[in-house]
Amino acid sequence: MYRLLLNMVAKVGVVAMMLLVAAGCDEVSVEQIKSNAYVQTPEVKGESKNCAVVLRAQQGTSFSMTIESEGDWARFSSGLTTAEGTMETTDKIVYVYFSKNASGKSREATVHVSFGDNTSVALSFTQHSYDNSIAFVREWAELPVCKNENDYIFNTHYGTLGLDNNARNYTYCFDPSVRASLWVAYPLHSSHMTGDGNRNNSDFGYDPAVESSMQANLSRSYNGWYDRGHQLPAADRKCSQQMMDQTFYATNMTPQQSQFNQNKWGVLEGRVRNMVCSDTLYVVTGAYFKGQHDSSIDSQTTDRSGNACPTATYYYKALLRTKKGNTGKSISEITDANQLRAIAIWMRHTNSGDDTSLTKEECISIAELEEITGFSFFPMIDDAIEAEVKRTAVPSEWGIN
């Protein structure tokens, strides 16, 4: 047995030697990486608070960095304007941090990068001015532009979604003059619609984030033939009882004519749920209070405290998602208009009886919806394609004929 093992080892050695000879005993070449660096986003928004600098160099290469800016408004995580280190891998991201820019003008910083192989790079980035008229900014694809006007109140509720105990639920624009939100914006995915949330365990009540005297008292429904109509449907938030409960806040309610709420509008909500994809569907549900009411709708009703509660003349849903539905990309990363689809459903608030239809005549473009409502929707769409996406509405893409 011992001799057999020796023979096997000898044969392996011979084979290895033959391979080396066949290869001409060439030395193994190692890819030489040229040291370089770039700013991931050369132009950042006024409300942005960091900027990524990407370093690329041979593993083990040392580097040093210095930030040059007027007023020293940009710094590394250490709080200093200098940083140094060694490349642990061939790629490294170093973040530059700063506050949002409310100066009224753009500002520029330069990051000087020097590598141990004597390569030097000077990188500049610009932070544009923050618009002080904007009340609330988050990089969420569903969020409309939130402007400081008409005493509107903007707020976001958070809750449990899977393992995330602080996932965003929905954001609203609450108008105290009508005791209701003009729009409610939220992401929608299959993960939001499955779970242990049970509407039978939820109670209608005041939103703790808004002074209760501004809200409708909905301990019972509105007076007359008006339901407590959800803007974000409860069925869209079965993921957790916490998120379900938040959909029963008064800030998510408007007085909807019962037949309209339970039939035509209710069926639309179900159809929207069928439009979800692996990528997220982004939804803005809104109530429009201007203009002439349908003859079947009172101009206002009252809550349980006798407070006047105006009724909407129209309701709408603005929808945005990727066409393929499985790109794995965020909306802001997409630079081809053909990869996105958007549409708005615009419904007159009426006593619609048993009607549950949804027709292409009730479909408009996001651009048209913006013109009617005065709100700017889906600002996270890349600027180069935003106009095209917003003016294009193809009902058949959404299963509407």
N, C-alpha and C positions, 0 to 999 in steps of 0.2 A: 504494500500500500504506500509506504514511504517513498519507494522508488518511482511509483506511478505519479505521485504528487510532484516529485522533482522534475519528471519528464514534462508534465503539464506546464509548470512554471517556465521551464526552458523554452517550450514552444511559444508561450505568450511573449517572452522576451524577444524571440526571433521575429515574431509578427510585428511587434512594436518597432524593432530596429528597421524592418523592411519598410514600414510606413514612413519613418523618418527619412530613409534614403530616397523613397519615391517622392517625398516632398522637397527633396533637395536640401533638407535640414535648414530651411528658411526660418528666420526668427518670426515669432508671432507678432503681427502688427497690431498696435493699439490705436484706435481712432483718436486723433488729436483734436480736441475741442478748442475752438478759438474763443477767447474770452470776450464777452459782450454783455450788454445790459440794455433794457428798454423799460419805459413806463407803460404799464398795462392800459391805462386810460389817460392820455395826454390832456384831455379836457374833462374836468369834473364839475358836477352841479354845485351850486352855491350851498346847498344843504348837506352835501357829502362831507364825511368826517375822516376819510382816509384815502390813500392812493397807493397802489401796489407797484413796487419796482422789482422787476424780474432780472436776476443775475444768472448768467450761464458761463461756466468755466470748468476747467479740468478739476476733478476731485482733488482736494488738498491745496488748491490755490488760495492764497490769502487775498483779502479785499479790505478796502476802507472806503467810507462814504461820508460826504459832507453836504449839508443842505445850505443853500444860499438863497435868502429871501429878504425882501424889505420888511422890516418889522419882526423878523424871526417868528412868523406865524405857523411854520411847519416844523415838526420835530419827529424823531424816531420814538419808539415805544419807551425808551429809557428816559425820555424828556430832554434829551440832548440833541444837538444838531449834527453830531458825529456818531459814526458806528463803524465797527470793524469785526472781522471774523475770518473763518476759513470755510471753504466750500466742502460740506460734508457729502454732498452729492453733486451732480453736474448742474442742477438747477436749484435755485433758492429764491424765495419771495421775501422781500423786506418791505414792511409797510411804513409809510409816512403818515403821520396823524396831524389833524388840525381841526379847528372849530368851523361851523358854518359861516359863510361870508356874508355879513349884512352891511358891508361897507358901501354898497351902491355901485361898486365898480369891480372889474375882474382883477385878480392878483396872480402873480407868476412866481414860481420857485424853480430853482435849478438844483439838481442832485448830481454832484461830482462823484464818480465811481473810479477807483484805481485798483487794479489787480496786481498781484505779486509778480506777474510776468511782464510788468511795465506797460500793460494796456490801460488806457484811460478813456472814459466816456463821460460826456456832459449831457444830462437829460433834463428837459424842461417840461413842466406841466402847468396848466392854467386852471384856477378855480374861479368859476363865474360868480357873479353876485347873487346872493339869495334874495328872492322877492318877498319883501316884508308884508305884502298883501296876502300871501299864502298862509293859511292858519294851521294847516296840518299836512305833513309830508311823510310818506313812507314809500319804500320801493316795492309796492304791491301792485300787480298788474290790474287788479279790479278797481283800484281807488281812483275816483275822479279828482280833478283839481279842486282843492278845498280853499276857498277864498274867504278872507275876513270881510263879510258883508251881511247886512240885514239881520244882525244878531244871531246868525246861525251857530249852532253848537255841534261840534264834531267830536266823536268819541269812538273808540274801538273796544269791543269786549273780547276777552281771551278765555280759553277753557281747555279741557282735556281732549286730546285727539291721539288715540293710541298711547304711546309712551311719552308723548309731549304734553306736559301739564300747563304749557303757556302758549298754545297755538292760537292764532287769531281766529275769531269766530266771524264777526262782521263789524263794519264801520258804518256810521250813519251821519247824515246831515239833518239835524233836528231844527225845525222852525217853530219857536214858541208861539208865533202868531196864529198857527193852525193846529197847535198841540200834536204835531205829527212830524215824522221825518220826510223830507222831500225825496231822499233816496237812501237805500241801504245797499252796501256793496260787500260782496263776499266771494271767496273761492268755493268751487264745488267739485268734489271728487268722490269716487265710490267709497273712500274711507270715511267721508263725512256722513254717509247715509246708512251705515251699518253699525250696530252696537246696541248697548243696553238702554239708550235713552227712550223714555216712555212719556208721551204727552199726557197721559192720564195722571202722571205724578207731578205735572207742572201746574203752577198757578199764575194767573194773570196778575200783574202788579206793576208798581212804579220801577223805573230804571234808577238804581242807586247813584248813577253818575250825573243825573240831571235833577235839579230842584223839583220836588213833586208838585208844587203849585203850578208849574209850567205844563205838566203832563195831564192827560185825560185820566180820570178815575175809572178804571175798567174792572172793578171788582165784579161787576156784571157787564153785559154787553151794552153798546150804545143804545139809546132809545130809538124806537121805530124799527124798521126792517133793515137794520144795519148790523153786520157782524163785526167782531174784532178781527179784522183782516190782517194776517201776517204779511209783511213784505219779504222777509226771509222765512220760508215755510218751515214749520216744525219738522216735517218729514225730511228736510234736507240736513237735519242735525241729530240723527239717531246715534251718532258716534259716542256721545256721553250724556248723562243726565244734566251735567252742568251746562253744556252748550245748548241742550234742548231747553232748559229752564230760561236761558237768556233770550230765546226767541219769543218768550211770553211777556217781555218788558213792554211797557206802553210806547216806548220810542220805536218799537218795531211794528206798531199797529196803526191802521187807519180805518175809518168807518166805511166798510164796503157793503153795498146792497147784497142781501143774503143770497139771492139767486145767482148773481154775478160771481160772488165769492165762492160759492159751493159748486158751481157748474163751469161756466166758461173760464174763469180765472183759475179755478182749481185744476181743471184739465190741463191748462197751459203749464202750471207748475209741474205736473207729472211729466209732460213732454220735455220740459227743460231737464229734468232728472235723467231722461233717456238720452240726452245729448252729451253726457259726460264721456271722458276718454281717459287714457292712461296719463296724458298730460292734463293739467287742470283746466276746467271750464271756469271762466271769470264772468260773474253776473252782477249787474246793477239793477235792482228793482226800484221803481220810482212812482211817486204819486204827483200828478200835475193838477194844481188847484186853480189855475187861471182859466178865463174864457167862459163860454156859455155851457151851463149844465144841460144834460138830457132832460126831457120833460118828466121822465120816470124817477129822477133823482132830486131830492131836496138839496138846497144849497148848503144846509148845515143840519146837524143833529145835536144832541147833548149827551154828556157822559153821566155817570151815576151821581155826580155832585151838581148837576145842572149847568155845567160849563158848556158854552157853545163850542162845537167841534165842526169846522167846515168839512165838506165832502169834496173829494177829488172829481175833476171833470174827465180825466184820463188816467190810465195806469200804463206803465211800460216796463219792459225788461230789455236791457242792453246785454248782449252776449259776445264773448270773444274767446276763441280757442285756436289751436293749431289745426290745420286741415287734416294732416295724417293722424294726429292724436297721440302719437307715440315718439315724438322727437327727443324727449328728455331735456329739452331746452326751455329756459325761461323766456318770456315774451320779449324782454329787452335784448336778448341775444340774437333774435331773428332779424335778418336784414333783407329778406326777400318777401315782398308783399304776397306772393303766391303761396306762401307757407301758412298764411293766416286767413281766418274767415271771421267776419263780424256782422252782426245784424241787430236790429231793434224791433221789438214787437210793441206796437202802439195801439192800445185798446180804449175805446170810449167806455166810460163808466155808465152802465145802463142796467135796468132790470131786464136781464137777458134771458129770463125764463130757463128753459131746458137746453138752450143753445150751448154747445160745447165746441163749436167749430173754430178753426184757426186757419185763416186764408192768407194768401200772399198780399191781398189788399191791406192787411193789417201789419205788413212788414215795411220798414223804412230803413234807411242807412243810418249809421251812427252820426254822420255829418248832419243829416236832416234832424235827428234827435237833438243834437247840440244847438242847432239853430232855433228849435222850438223852445227848449228848456233854458238855454243860456249856460248850461254846464258843459265842461270839457271832460269827455270820457276817455279812459284808457290812455293817459299821457305817457305810460311806460313803453308804448310802441316806438320803435326807432324813428327818429325824426324824418329820415330819408324816405320812409314808406308809410308814415302815419296817414297822410292825406289820402293816398290810394286805398288803404285798408278801410278807412272810415267812410269813403264815398261808395264803396262796393258792397252791395247786399244781394246775395243770391238765395232766395227762399228755399229752392230745391236742395241746396247743400245742407239745410237744416230739416229736411223732410217735410217742408211746407209747400203745398201746391195750390 
